[in-house]
């Protein structure tokens, strides 16, 4: 079809896109999309936004199985399957009968339930048809299919897992005492009880709580609890800078609060006092207190701290139940998740520390959408070379908060914060593709903190980028070079990042080089990449959009880089590579990775490790 007969992307989406997966249009009819974008970029932005709004808010939602409790019951409360976590929460399911009977009429639904020791939790209840997209255990699936009246109950209960609490405490760099106290605070009615549960005195607990709050940059216990529970669900944890209206929607939907109650509850659960919430909402403090009295009565929460825990758990369950594809899996790839405060303490930064702790630290960048975790081959090569790999999630990616100002400056400052917070003198650098602006900004702004530096397939400014005759180059040329389209395209893509569609996208974008196609033929490599993309980008498009907008807005390499030697590695499988002289680097060493494409982290681990040890 020519550009004369198709000039509007919205027409293409309405006429050609398969229901629920319009991204297939980009894969199957890209020539027509190019014609539409050339004809009317403004219509393209509107069409992408409209298509995104019609999709689920989350595509592939990843949850650790340990955060959930699952059972199969009938409306009378008879249990036909239950995992250990469910039985610990509900030794007797008789109290669930009213909810189960309601679910037979209205399934699926999300509702509050009373669990062990009277603590409130949030549960999803659905029949076999509604649960078809859930990856249930074979035993649960068999029990569900045995009778049409049976229902699945999935409860969000990460706070009941001591293992997940320890993982979160480790990510926050809490001491053993601080970790015990933080876990005790999840359900203790007050600090005195939490201190007793942690085996310490009240004053010791008070001092420990002050240290915890300082490490996390929080003011009050509700905010601490929200952060802790969020990290127990690390792959889906809401960013601290997230929109509070999201919590309001969850409070209404899952906790059955009125709009006014939900607004008050969202602020109080984030740590606001009644006067602070009143000021933010333009109400009196007494009105807020009235709302909160009703909120606590409806939810069964005993305090703002309990409400924060309940709302954080509800947020995770609602994300799973509204996703196009719930994925239950434990984190793969090793390493230690760490959450650090930014230099100004106003944002949080996430990284994965692969150790060994006595190795020379090196920042290993993730790509524009993947690389949050290191493949085992690359990790072991770096460790054998005496290097301590640190994979920093750049602003707006994964669990790192979006930049509030300039994206590139913020990314560089986050690297400096990691050096300082981890008590390092300096760090080596292995930057890659679209992470190049942040890598160079760090080198320019913090030269004293930079050791050896290598760039892998650095993405040049848009004015120099070649017009590659392939799908990846065409997408970049017609969408990602336009600042007005970057955010719309990123959100459109994010909402469809299911396993099935990501496999198609990877095959289309990475199958052009023989070495990449061979790597992708391994199911383990495909699974690793897909989970990486979902964890980095599936909950938020902030990072992807901001990073590409840097290029679309005419970024140029800084000219005040340190004079130390640099290494630039180029994958020979990339066609039409740009001469790296555009970097303006002196003493530049150029290395060609023979037989490499876009996945050298899987195919050329030894060569990448050698870049930093020569």
Rosetta blueprint (number, residue, H / E / L):
1 X L
2 X L
3 X L
4 X L
5 X L
6 X L
7 X L
8 X L
9 X H
10 X H
11 X H
12 X H
13 X H
14 X H
15 X H
16 X H
17 X L
18 X L
19 X L
20 X L
21 X L
22 X L
23 X H
24 X H
25 X H
26 X H
27 X H
28 X H
29 X L
30 X H
31 X H
32 X H
33 X H
34 X H
35 X H
36 X H
37 X H
38 X H
39 X H
40 X L
41 X H
42 X H
43 X H
44 X H
45 X H
46 X H
47 X H
48 X H
49 X H
50 X H
51 X H
52 X H
53 X H
54 X L
55 X L
56 X L
57 X L
58 X L
59 X L
60 X E
61 X E
62 X E
63 X E
64 X L
65 X H
66 X H
67 X H
68 X E
69 X E
70 X E
71 X E
72 X E
73 X E
74 X L
75 X L
76 X L
77 X L
78 X L
79 X E
80 X E
81 X E
82 X E
83 X L
84 X H
85 X H
86 X H
87 X H
88 X H
89 X H
90 X L
91 X L
92 X L
93 X L
94 X H
95 X H
96 X H
97 X H
98 X H
99 X H
100 X H
101 X H
102 X H
103 X H
104 X H
105 X H
106 X H
107 X L
108 X L
109 X E
110 X E
111 X E
112 X E
113 X E
114 X E
115 X L
116 X H
117 X H
118 X H
119 X L
120 X E
121 X E
122 X E
123 X E
124 X E
125 X E
126 X E
127 X L
128 X L
129 X L
130 X H
131 X H
132 X H
133 X H
134 X L
135 X L
136 X L
137 X L
138 X H
139 X H
140 X H
141 X H
142 X H
143 X H
144 X H
145 X H
146 X L
147 X L
148 X L
149 X L
150 X L
151 X E
152 X E
153 X E
154 X E
155 X E
156 X E
157 X L
158 X H
159 X H
160 X H
161 X L
162 X H
163 X H
164 X H
165 X H
166 X H
167 X H
168 X H
169 X H
170 X H
171 X H
172 X L
173 X L
174 X L
175 X L
176 X H
177 X H
178 X H
179 X H
180 X H
181 X H
182 X H
183 X H
184 X H
185 X H
186 X L
187 X L
188 X L
189 X L
190 X L
191 X H
192 X H
193 X H
194 X H
195 X H
196 X H
197 X H
198 X H
199 X L
200 X L
201 X L
202 X H
203 X H
204 X H
205 X H
206 X H
207 X H
208 X H
209 X H
210 X H
211 X H
212 X H
213 X H
214 X H
215 X H
216 X H
217 X L
218 X L
219 X L
220 X L
221 X H
222 X H
223 X H
224 X H
225 X H
226 X H
227 X H
228 X H
229 X H
230 X H
231 X H
232 X H
233 X L
234 X L
235 X L
236 X L
237 X L
238 X L
239 X L
240 X L
241 X L
242 X L
243 X L
244 X H
245 X H
246 X H
247 X H
248 X H
249 X H
250 X H
251 X H
252 X H
253 X H
254 X H
255 X H
256 X L
257 X L
258 X L
259 X H
260 X H
261 X H
262 X H
263 X H
264 X H
265 X H
266 X H
267 X H
268 X H
269 X H
270 X L
271 X L
272 X L
273 X L
274 X H
275 X H
276 X H
277 X H
278 X H
279 X H
280 X H
281 X H
282 X L
283 X L
284 X L
285 X H
286 X H
287 X H
288 X H
289 X H
290 X H
291 X H
292 X H
293 X H
294 X H
295 X H
296 X H
297 X H
298 X H
299 X H
300 X L
301 X L
302 X L
303 X L
304 X H
305 X H
306 X H
307 X H
308 X H
309 X H
310 X H
311 X H
312 X H
313 X H
314 X H
315 X H
316 X H
317 X H
318 X H
319 X H
320 X H
321 X H
322 X L
323 X L
324 X L
325 X E
326 X E
327 X E
328 X E
329 X L
330 X L
331 X L
332 X L
333 X L
334 X L
335 X L
336 X E
337 X E
338 X E
339 X E
340 X E
341 X E
342 X L
343 X L
344 X L
345 X L
346 X L
347 X L
348 X E
349 X E
350 X E
351 X E
352 X E
353 X E
354 X L
355 X L
356 X L
357 X L
358 X L
359 X L
360 X E
361 X E
362 X E
363 X E
364 X E
365 X L
366 X L
367 X L
368 X L
369 X L
370 X L
371 X L
372 X L
373 X L
374 X L
375 X L
376 X H
377 X H
378 X H
379 X H
380 X H
381 X H
382 X H
383 X H
384 X H
385 X L
386 X L
387 X E
388 X E
389 X E
390 X E
391 X E
392 X E
393 X L
394 X L
395 X L
396 X L
397 X L
398 X L
399 X L
400 X L
401 X L
402 X L
403 X L
404 X L
405 X L
406 X L
407 X H
408 X H
409 X H
410 X H
411 X H
412 X H
413 X H
414 X H
415 X H
416 X H
417 X H
418 X H
419 X H
420 X H
421 X H
422 X L
423 X L
424 X L
425 X L
426 X L
427 X E
428 X E
429 X E
430 X E
431 X E
432 X E
433 X H
434 X H
435 X H
436 X H
437 X H
438 X H
439 X H
440 X H
441 X H
442 X H
443 X H
444 X H
445 X H
446 X L
447 X H
448 X H
449 X H
450 X E
451 X E
452 X E
453 X E
454 X E
455 X E
456 X E
457 X L
458 X L
459 X L
460 X L
461 X L
462 X L
463 X L
464 X L
465 X L
466 X L
467 X L
468 X L
469 X L
470 X L
471 X H
472 X H
473 X H
474 X H
475 X H
476 X H
477 X H
478 X H
479 X H
480 X H
481 X L
482 X L
483 X H
484 X H
485 X H
486 X H
487 X H
488 X H
489 X H
490 X H
491 X H
492 X H
493 X H
494 X H
495 X L
496 X L
497 X L
498 X L
499 X H
500 X H
501 X H
502 X H
503 X H
504 X H
505 X H
506 X H
507 X H
508 X H
509 X H
510 X H
511 X L
512 X L
513 X L
514 X H
515 X H
516 X H
517 X H
518 X H
519 X H
520 X H
521 X L
522 X L
523 X H
524 X H
525 X H
526 X H
527 X H
528 X H
529 X H
530 X H
531 X H
532 X H
533 X H
534 X H
535 X H
536 X H
537 X H
538 X L
539 X L
540 X L
541 X L
542 X H
543 X H
544 X H
545 X H
546 X H
547 X H
548 X H
549 X H
550 X H
551 X H
552 X H
553 X L
554 X L
555 X L
556 X L
557 X L
558 X L
559 X L
560 X L
561 X L
562 X L
563 X L
564 X L
565 X L
566 X E
567 X E
568 X E
569 X E
570 X E
571 X E
572 X L
573 X L
574 X L
575 X L
576 X L
577 X L
578 X L
579 X L
580 X H
581 X H
582 X H
583 X H
584 X L
585 X L
586 X L
587 X L
588 X E
589 X E
590 X E
591 X E
592 X E
593 X E
594 X L
595 X L
596 X L
597 X L
598 X L
599 X L
600 X H
601 X H
602 X H
603 X H
604 X L
605 X H
606 X H
607 X H
608 X H
609 X H
610 X H
611 X L
612 X L
613 X L
614 X L
